[in-house]
Amino acid sequence: MPHAGLSAAAALLLTGSYLWWRKHPSACPYGLRVWVQVPHPLITRRRLRTVLRPSGAERVLEIGPGTGYYTTDIAHWLAPDGRLEIFDIQQQMLDHTMKRVRKAGLGNVGAAQGDARELPYDDASFDAVVLTTVLGEIPDRERALAEIARVLKPDGRLVVGEIFIGDPHWIGPKRLAADTAAAGLRFRERSGTPVGYFARFER
Ligand SMILES: C[S@@+](CC[C@H](N)C(=O)[O-])C[C@H]1O[C@@H](n2cnc3c(N)ncnc32)[C@H](O)[C@@H]1O
C-alpha cells in the first residue's frame, strides 16, 4: 500500500513541523505571506471593530500588521482625526502594507521597523494596541507585553486576536489572560470562540 505509506509519512512530517514551530517562536517569513493573506475566519475585521471600539482622535499601534489584513480598515475607522502606527520586525511586511495604505488614499498611517520586545515609542503614548496572530511568534512574550503596557495610556486598551486553525503559534484564551495579567493588563471581554477570538484588556 504505497499510498497509505506516503500519507502516513506526510502526516508525520506535518505534525513534526507543527510541533517544531510551536516550540520555536519566530516571525512568519515574508515568503510565506500567503498564509496571512487568506480570509481570517472568526477573527473578522467586523469583530475587531466591535472589540476595539475605535473613536475620534485616538492614536493606535498595530504590532505585526503582516501584509495589512486589518490595517486599512483600522486607519479608516480612525480617520480623519485619529492616527495608526504600524510596527513590524520585517521591513518587507511594512512595505507591502504601506503600498496598500497609499492605494487606499489614507494619510494617517506611519510605519516603523523593529522588535516588539523593544518598542521605540514614549511611555503612555497610545490609546490602544492591536496584535492579531503575532504574540505567539515573539520569543519573549513577557517582555513584549511589558513594553505594550508601558506605551499604553493609563486607561489604554490592548486587543489581541488569535486563531487556532493552521497557526502553530496560537495562544489560547487562558494562557493569554495569565500572560497579560502578569504585565498588569486586566481582562475585559472576549468575542468569538476559544479557537478564534479577539480579547480586550485594559491597563
Ligand atoms: C502571522 S503574521 C500576522 C499578520 C497580521 N496581523 C494578520 O493577522 O494578518 C505575524 C506578523 O508579526 C510580525 N512579527 C513577528 N514577530 C515580531 C516581533 N518580535 N516584533 C514585531 N513584529 C513581529 C511578523 O513579521 C508578521 O508580520
The ligand as a Gaussian input file, in Angstrom:
#p B3LYP/6-31G(d) Opt

LIG

0 1
 C        1.193000      35.743000      11.342000
 S        1.623000      37.374000      10.888000
 C        0.085000      38.205000      11.252000
 C       -0.181000      39.358000      10.332000
 C       -1.485000      40.110000      10.581000
 N       -1.569000      40.608000      11.922000
 C       -2.677000      39.247000      10.262000
 O       -3.357000      38.783000      11.185000
 O       -2.924000      39.019000       9.068000
 C        2.676000      37.912000      12.209000
 C        3.349000      39.254000      11.966000
 O        4.041000      39.619000      13.173000
 C        5.353000      40.058000      12.852000
 N        6.232000      39.802000      14.000000
 C        6.648000      38.591000      14.464000
 N        7.477000      38.736000      15.496000
 C        7.601000      40.075000      15.718000
 C        8.335000      40.848000      16.658000
 N        9.122000      40.273000      17.584000
 N        8.224000      42.189000      16.608000
 C        7.424000      42.786000      15.667000
 N        6.727000      42.096000      14.751000
 C        6.806000      40.754000      14.764000
 C        5.702000      39.250000      11.618000
 O        6.753000      39.820000      10.887000
 C        4.376000      39.222000      10.851000
 O        4.228000      40.343000      10.048000

